[in-house]
């Protein structure tokens, strides 16, 4: 089910906008959760939180918590953040491919089908989606939730472990979100390679924005590059990642907390920030002119100065934009994780 890395943070430079679940999906989730006793779901949700904090890579269900309550807790507590993360990456994907060219979607490690709900509104030509997961009960939930989609796409499910040697049918877009952490380190390269071979146009990987999540992204990046994939985001280059511990490449996505989420977490804020790492690889090469610099940390805003930490084709750099620069307005609204496009008169301090 992926790793939980939601935290409370202040806005800082480049404030994040809240991501809210579509009303139809929210209603479908509530209906599915309501099939169980609310007290059981609350207990399971708190156990889920504790499990992620204790063993975030592969959290396990306590024996005292029933499987159905555990899944309902996952729907309650994790689907909003997962949806926000994948929707964020979907917006980035639209910079690099024509959404109208995507007629089929393959989601590996689909869980309750969250990626389908996040991406379907962006894919006007989508006619079929295949959801693959090892948990047959989660796939049953995915089929129920899929009825909330307003579109003509048909949905099929396949119960299979990602380490399985069998391959599903190819698709225009292949997604593997919050799934690599549930594959053993030995099997991860094979799982990534098989997924890439199934992608006709693009392959998207989303992982938690932890050091372990980024390690999995970097493994996949190196493997895909060796197989001829074009890494188009978030990297503005094909060289080795220039970031070194204690820093690592990730971005933060803001998620709205429901009243129930605030009650369960004993939280006051109406939002939380989900740290994610991701990778977008395409079969066709991108336009060289489209490769931007990428803002790799929260911009720092002081009086008369915006400092943008960026990754460039030549490595990491700090871009200082002052009120005298033509890029001042753009810098004031710049966001962590976004491409930095303006070529303005500004100082670049390596």
N, C-alpha and C positions, 0 to 999 in steps of 0.2 A: 504493500500500500504506500510505500515511499517514506521519506524522512520528513519530520516536522521541524521547521526552522522559523516559525513565526515569532516575532518579537515586537515590542512596543518601541517606537523611536520618534524623535521629533522630526519636523519637516526639514529644517535646514534649507540649503539651496536646492532649487528645483523640486518643489513640493510635489508629492505624488497624489494622484487622484484616486478616489475610492473605486474599487471594482465591485459591482453588485450583480448577483446572479439574475439571469432572465426570470421574469415572473412565472412563466410556464414551468421552467425547471424547478424553481423554488417550490411551487405548488406540488409538483410531482414528487419531490424529495419529502415534503411534509406529509404527503399522503402515504408514502412508503414507510416513513419513520413512525407514523401514527398507528401502523399495524401492531406495534408493540407497546407495552406498558411504558409510560413516560418515565417512571422511576427507574425501571431497568435500563433504559437508554441513558439516563443521566449518570447512573453508576458506571455503566460501560464507557461513557465519554470521559469520565474522570480517570478510569483505569487506562483508557487509551492515551490520555495525556501523560500519565505516569510512565507508561510503557515506552513512549517515544523519548521521554527524557532519560530513561534508564538505559535503553539500548536502541538508539535512533536508527541504526542501519537496518535491523531486522526485528522490529518490535513484535512480541508474541502475546497472544491472548491469555490472560490469567484463567485458570481452570474454573474459577468461581463465576466467570462471565460467560453467558450463553453465546454461541456463535452468531445467532440472529441479532442479539443486542449489540454485539461487537461491530457487526456490519452497519447497523443503524447508526451507531455512534460515529462510525467513519463517514457516513453520509452527512451527518450533522456537522461534524467538526472539520473534516478535511476537504470535502468536495468544493466548498467556496474558494479556498486557497488554491487548490489544484486547477480549478476552472480559470481563476485569474491569471495564474502563471502561464497556462497554455494559450489563453487569449492574448496575453502580452507577446508571446513568441509568435503567435499567428499574425499579429500586426506587423512584426518584423519580417516574417516570411513574405508578406505581400509586397515588400520592397524589391524582392528578388525573383519572384515568379509571377506569372499571370494567374490569378485565382480562377479565372474562367477556364483554365486548362486542366484543372483538377476535377476529374469525374469520379475517382475512386479513392478511398481512404483505407489504410490498414493500420490499426492501432494495436500495438504489441504490448501486453501488460495493461489492458484497457480498464480493468477494475469495473466500476459501474458505468463506464462509457463517458467519462467527463470530457475527454478530448473531443469527442464527437460533438458535444453540446457547445464547446468553446469555439470549434473551427467551422462547423456547418454554416453559421450565418455569414462567414467570410467567403464561402465557396459556392457561388451561385450555380455552378454546373455539376455539383456533387450528385451522383445517382446511386452510389452504393458504398457502404462502409462495412468492413469486416473487423470485428472486435475479438481479440485473442487474449485469454487469461487462463491461469491455472485453476482459478476458483469458480466452479460452475454456478454457485449461488450468487456470486457477484455478477456473473453474466446474465442470470435471470433478472436481477435488478436492472442491469443495463437495458435489457429488452423492454422492461416496463417503463423506464425513464425515457427511452427513445420515442415513446408515443407522444411525448410533450414537444417533439421537434415539429416545427412548421415547415415542412419541405417534402420533396418527392423522393428523397433518398431511401432505398431499402437498406435494412440492417441485418446482418447475419453474425452469428457468434461461433467461436471455436474454442473448446476447452483444451488447453495445451500449455505446458511449461515452456518458457522462453529458451531453456536449455535443450529442448527437444530438437532432434535433428531434422524433423519434417519441416517443410516450408509452406506457408500459405500461398495463395495466388498473388502475383505482383499487383501493385497499386500505384497510382500516380503519386500519391503522398503517403509516406510511411512515418508513423509517429511512435516513439518509445519514451513515455513520460513517467518519471518516478518509478522506473522498472528495473534499471540496471543494478540497483543496490540489492535486489532480491535474487539476482543471478550470482552464482559463485564466481570468485575471481578467475578461476580456471576456464569457465564457460563464457565469460563476458566477451572476449574478442570474437568467438564464433557467433554469438548472438548478434553482435553489431554487424559483422560481415554479412550474415544471412539477411538481416534487415535491409542493408544497403543494396544487396542484389535484388531485392524485391521492389525497390523504388524506381519508378519510371522517370520522375521529375525531381523529387526532393525527399530528403530524410531529415527529420527533426528529432533531437534528443533533448529532454528536459530533466534536470536533476536538482536536488536540493543545493542551495548555495553555500554548502559547507566545504571544508577542505577535502573531505572524502568524496563528496559529490563532484567537485572540480577535478579530482584525480581520475574519476571515471570518464568525465568529459574529455580530458586530455588524452586518455588512452584511446577513446573512440576517435578523437581528432587525428591522432597520428596514424591509426589504422586506416581510416577513410582516405586520408591524403595519400597513403601508399597504394591505395586501390584506385586512384585517379579521380576521387571526389573533389569538388570545388567547395571549399569552406568559405561561405559568404557571410556568416554572422555567428557570433559577434565580432570575430576577428577581422581587422582591416588588412591582414597580410597572411601569408602561408608559412611564415617562419615560426620557430619555436616560441611558445608563450613567454613573454619577457617578465611576467610577474613571478616573484619569489616569496616564500613565506617570510614574514607573517601575513603577507597580502595574497589574495587569490581573486580570480576574475569571477564576479557575480553581480547581480543586480537585485533591487528590492521592489516588490510589487505590493501595493497597498490593497487590503481586502476589508470589506465591511464586515463587522461583527453583528450578528443578529442578537436580539435580546436574550435568546436562549444561550447563545455562545458566551455572552457576558456573564450570565448567571452561573453557568457551569464552570467558567474559568475564574470566577470572582474578580472580574476585570471591570474597570471603569471606562476605558477608552472604547469608542465605537468602531475602532478599526485595529488591524494588526498588520505588520509588514512581513511578507513571505520572501525570504531570500532564495533566489534561484540561480542556477547556472544552466546554460543551454548551448546548443550547437545546431546550425542549419547547414546542410550540405546539399548541393544541387548537382544534377547530372550534366547540365549544360553550363559552360563557363559564364560568369557574370561579365558585364561591361567593365573594362578597367577604370573608366571614368566614374563608375558608381561606387567604388570602394572608398568609404569615408574614414575619417578619424572617429574613434569611439570614446565617449566619456565613460571612464571606468571607476569613478567614485563620485560621491555626492559633491556637486559644485560648492565652493566656498565663496560666500557673498559678504563683502565688507563695503564700507563707504567708498564708492568710486572705483571698485575693483571686483571682478569676478575671476576666480581661479578655477580652471578646468583641468583636472587630471585626465589625460587622454592617451589612448594607445594609437600609434601611427604605424604606417608601413616600415618605419625605421626604428620602432621601439616606443618606450614610454616617454612622455613629455608632460610639461606643465604649461598650459596656455593661459596667459594673463591678459584679460580684456578690460580696458579702462573706458571711461565715459567718452574719451576722445575717439575711440575706435568705432568703425561702422558696424561692427558686430556686437555692440554693447547691448542692444535690445534683445538680440537672439541669445546672448550669454545670460542675461537676466532670467530668461525663461528656459534655459537649458536644463535637461534632466539627466540624472545618472542612468547610464545604459543606452542613451540615445546616440545616434551618429552626430558628429559635428561637421557640418558642411561649409559654413561661411569661410571664404578666403578674404579675411579682412586685415587691415593694418593693425596687427597685434603682436606682442612680443612672445616668442616661443622659447622658453627656458628649458633646455635639455637637462 
